[in-house]
Amino acid sequence: MWLGKKWHGIGFMAVSLGCVLVLMNFAIERAQVISAKILAGDVPLEYSAIYAQITQAPEGDAAQIATWITWLFVANWLSSIVTAYIAGSKIDASLKVDASKVSDK
């Protein structure tokens, strides 16, 4: 957005925010399931037992969806860096051209 690409910046931020919200939703749901198991007495209130529950692979499609969302977040982040570099390079090139016109006069 600082380079004058307002809509690119808004798009990158929206995708990033969406990915973070989905991943946080998965984490909160998982924490609620584990805490319900602890309260029900299915999981003892011990570090090793809770850690085993946390490190277990999620059930169903949640693991695959979380993996795809994570890759989308990383790809969005990398593409925003490349886009910013290209936009910055174009601005630098135009500033050099403008500076050479001023020095020629």
N, C-alpha and C positions, 0 to 999 in steps of 0.2 A: 504494500500500500504506500510505503514511503517513496517508492520509485515511480509513482504515478499510475500504477496498475491496480486501481481500486477494486475492480470486480474480480480480478485474479486473486487478490488478497482475501477478499470476502469469501470466495469459493474455497480457497485452501483452508481458511479458518473454519468454515462451516463443515467441511468434510472431517477435519481433525476433531472438532467438537462432537460431531455425531459419532465418530469412532470411540472417543473417550467415554461418551455417555453409554454406549452399548457395552463396552468392556466393564465399566463401573457397575452397570446393571447386572451383568453376569457375576461379578465379584460379590455384590450385595446378596443376590439370590443364593449363591453358594454358601456365604456366611450364615444366612438365615437357616438353610438346611442343616448345616453343621451344628449351629446353636440349638436347633430343635432336637437333634439327636442327643446332644449333651443334656438338655433339660429332660428328655424322656428317659435318660439313663442308658441309652444304647451305646454311648461313647463315654468312657470314664473321664473325669476331670483331671487328666494328666497331660503333661506336655507331649509326650511321645504319641499318645493316642490321638490327640487333636492334630498334631503334625501329620500323622498318617492320613487323617481325613482330608486335610488341606492339600496334601501332595497327590492324592488320588486323582486319576483322570476323571473329568466330568462325565456324567452319563448322557447318552443320546447324542444329538447333533450339536450340543453346546460347545464341545471342544473344537469341532471343525469350524463352526461359525466364528468362535473366538480367534482361531488361527487366521481365518480369512480377513477378519476385521483388523487384526494386528498387521497383516501384510498390507492391507489397504492404507492403514495409518502411515506405515513406513514409506510406501510408494508415494503417498501424498506429500509427505515431508521431503523426500528426496526431489520430487518434481518441483516443489516450491523453491528449493535451493537452486536448482538448475534454472528455473524461470527467473528468479531474482538475479542470478549471475548474468544471464543473457540481457535482461533489461538494464542492469547496471553497466554492462559493457557498451550497449548502444548509447546510453546517456553519456558515458565517458568519451566515446568516439565523437559524439556531436559537440561536446564541450571542447575537445581538442581542435575540431574544425573551426568552431567559433573563435577560439583563441588565436588560431593561425590567421584568420581574416583580420582580426584586430591588430596583430603584430605586423601584417603586411602593409597596413595603412600608415 
